[in-house]
């Protein structure tokens, strides 16, 4: 897979501003509510989506499989009551070739996340682990902070923000 290594989300916004239509257009910008916790500040790749609420079973399953440079985008319903990723899963993601993880929810194990060679964005840190009650879905369209993200989209994240666009862009 030919993954760009030198990009700027600001440059992408300059180049695609005509296609920006908020959360429903081809070019989308996620709100600036995500903090960076992983060992990579800049990452990009094709998206795989997961929808779950306070149960990280599909997150764990995805990140323990071959990542092939992809980015896992997790609709955790914005909950910061339970962490959907921690140090062990972040380490597995790095080992399995994931470029990054964006979680509309919480993470835990800050030092371990920072040691993992993978990009990780989440709303906040919380020490409470997951609650295995409702396993969720993988590969479904998700709405992250009001912005639609679909499996197959491309996500680009750097210090300035996170943008999502169709694969052909």
C-alpha positions as CSV (number, residue, x, y, z in Angstrom):
1,X,0.0,0.0,0.0
2,X,1.4,3.4,-0.9
3,X,0.8,5.5,2.2
4,X,1.9,9.2,2.1
5,X,4.3,10.1,4.8
6,X,4.7,13.8,4.2
7,X,1.4,15.7,4.5
8,X,-0.2,18.6,6.3
9,X,-3.9,18.7,7.2
10,X,-3.7,22.5,6.6
11,X,-2.5,21.9,3.1
12,X,-5.2,19.3,2.6
13,X,-7.8,21.8,3.7
14,X,-6.4,24.5,1.4
15,X,-6.5,22.0,-1.5
16,X,-10.0,20.7,-0.8
17,X,-11.8,23.6,0.7
18,X,-14.2,23.8,-2.3
19,X,-15.5,20.3,-1.4
20,X,-16.0,21.1,2.3
21,X,-19.6,21.0,3.3
22,X,-19.4,20.3,7.0
23,X,-20.1,16.8,8.2
24,X,-21.9,15.5,5.1
25,X,-19.5,16.6,2.3
26,X,-16.8,14.6,0.6
27,X,-14.1,16.5,2.5
28,X,-14.6,16.5,6.3
29,X,-12.8,17.9,9.3
30,X,-13.3,16.4,12.7
31,X,-13.9,19.0,15.5
32,X,-10.8,19.9,17.5
33,X,-11.8,17.9,20.6
34,X,-9.3,14.9,20.4
35,X,-6.1,14.7,22.4
36,X,-3.0,12.9,21.1
37,X,-1.8,10.0,23.2
38,X,0.0,7.6,21.0
39,X,3.7,7.4,20.0
40,X,3.0,8.9,16.5
41,X,1.7,12.5,16.3
42,X,1.1,12.2,12.5
43,X,-0.6,9.3,10.8
44,X,-2.9,8.5,7.9
45,X,-4.5,5.6,6.2
46,X,-7.6,3.9,5.0
47,X,-10.4,3.7,7.6
48,X,-12.0,0.7,9.3
49,X,-14.9,1.7,11.5
50,X,-16.2,0.3,14.8
51,X,-19.3,1.3,16.7
52,X,-19.4,0.3,20.3
53,X,-20.4,1.7,23.7
54,X,-18.3,1.1,26.8
55,X,-17.4,-2.4,25.5
56,X,-14.1,-2.5,23.5
57,X,-14.5,-6.1,22.2
58,X,-14.6,-5.0,18.5
59,X,-11.8,-2.6,19.1
60,X,-9.6,-5.3,20.6
61,X,-10.5,-7.8,17.8
62,X,-9.7,-5.3,15.1
63,X,-6.4,-4.1,16.6
64,X,-5.2,-7.7,17.2
65,X,-5.6,-8.4,13.5
66,X,-3.3,-7.2,10.7
67,X,-3.7,-3.4,10.3
68,X,-2.0,-3.0,6.9
69,X,-1.5,0.7,7.5
70,X,-5.2,1.4,8.3
71,X,-6.7,3.7,10.8
72,X,-9.4,2.4,13.2
73,X,-12.1,5.0,13.8
74,X,-14.2,4.1,16.9
75,X,-17.7,5.6,17.6
76,X,-17.8,5.2,21.3
77,X,-20.8,7.4,21.7
78,X,-18.6,10.1,23.2
79,X,-18.5,8.3,26.5
80,X,-15.6,9.1,28.9
81,X,-16.8,6.7,31.6
82,X,-14.9,3.7,30.4
83,X,-11.7,3.4,28.3
84,X,-12.0,1.7,24.9
85,X,-8.2,1.4,24.4
86,X,-5.3,0.9,26.8
87,X,-1.6,0.0,26.8
88,X,-2.0,-3.7,25.9
89,X,-4.3,-3.0,22.9
90,X,-2.2,-0.1,21.7
91,X,0.9,-2.3,21.8
92,X,-1.0,-4.9,19.7
93,X,-2.0,-2.2,17.2
94,X,1.6,-1.1,16.7
95,X,2.8,-4.7,16.4
96,X,0.1,-5.5,13.9
97,X,0.8,-2.6,11.6
98,X,-2.0,-0.1,12.4
99,X,-1.2,3.5,11.5
100,X,-3.6,4.9,14.1
101,X,-6.8,4.9,16.1
102,X,-9.3,7.7,16.6
103,X,-11.7,7.1,19.4
104,X,-14.9,9.2,20.1
105,X,-14.5,8.1,23.7
106,X,-11.8,7.5,26.3
107,X,-8.4,5.8,26.6
108,X,-6.3,4.7,29.5
109,X,-2.6,3.9,30.4
110,X,-1.1,7.2,29.2
111,X,2.5,6.2,29.5
112,X,1.9,2.9,27.7
113,X,0.0,4.6,24.9
114,X,2.8,7.1,24.4
115,X,5.3,4.2,24.1
116,X,3.3,2.5,21.3
117,X,4.4,3.3,17.8
118,X,0.9,4.1,16.6
119,X,-1.2,7.3,16.5
120,X,-3.9,7.5,19.1
121,X,-6.5,10.2,19.5
122,X,-9.3,10.1,22.1
123,X,-11.5,12.6,23.9
124,X,-9.9,12.0,27.3
125,X,-8.2,9.6,29.7
126,X,-10.1,7.6,32.3
127,X,-8.7,4.7,34.4
128,X,-12.0,2.7,34.3
129,X,-11.7,-0.4,32.0
130,X,-14.2,-1.5,29.5
131,X,-17.5,-3.3,30.4
132,X,-18.1,-6.3,28.2
133,X,-21.9,-6.2,27.7
134,X,-22.6,-5.1,24.2
135,X,-20.1,-6.0,21.6
136,X,-20.9,-3.4,18.9
137,X,-20.4,-3.5,15.1
138,X,-17.5,-3.3,12.7
139,X,-17.5,-1.8,9.2
140,X,-20.7,0.3,9.6
141,X,-20.9,4.1,8.9
142,X,-20.3,6.0,12.1
143,X,-20.9,9.6,13.2
144,X,-17.9,11.0,15.1
145,X,-18.7,14.3,16.8
146,X,-21.3,15.0,14.1
147,X,-19.1,14.0,11.2
148,X,-19.8,10.9,9.1
149,X,-16.9,8.4,8.6
150,X,-17.1,5.2,6.6
151,X,-14.9,2.2,6.1
152,X,-12.7,2.9,3.1
153,X,-12.5,6.7,3.7
154,X,-9.0,8.0,4.2
155,X,-8.1,9.8,7.4
156,X,-5.2,12.1,7.9
157,X,-4.1,13.3,11.4
158,X,-1.4,15.7,12.4
159,X,-0.7,18.3,15.1
160,X,-3.3,20.7,13.4
161,X,-6.2,18.4,13.2
162,X,-7.9,15.4,11.6
163,X,-9.4,15.3,8.1
164,X,-11.4,12.6,6.3
165,X,-12.0,12.2,2.6
166,X,-13.0,9.6,0.0
167,X,-10.3,7.2,-1.1
168,X,-10.0,8.6,-4.6
169,X,-9.0,12.1,-3.2
